[in-house]
């Protein structure tokens, strides 16, 4: 029989792995979304921006995957993306195919996704302070800050 302390430790471990796995899945979705958006623009500067963002999200996913493995767990998130992420990419395809201003639509959808990602990171960091070790917290804060920068970059691109 487990002690209360052992049960609490197991629950905390499980919660932390779940938190990281959820963010891992979101980053897979974001990476795939950016790669899908690249297909819908002919603008070389926008393609370059989108490619950089896909690469950054892949880097985030790699870091999260590594952390999960360091916790002696195997991520349950799949690189194929979540159902909700797949639906969002189909929606982007549909909107881009019907819009004359597809670059504008792409940026709007990227901004919407990045704002959701920023909110997700902020909530995960703020609501789980007890769970997060200093190194994991620093990693998540770094991701959050880079997502915040991306939101600003997208807004500047929209203004052009």
Order of alpha helices (4+ residues) and beta strands (2+ residues): alpha-alpha-alpha-alpha-alpha
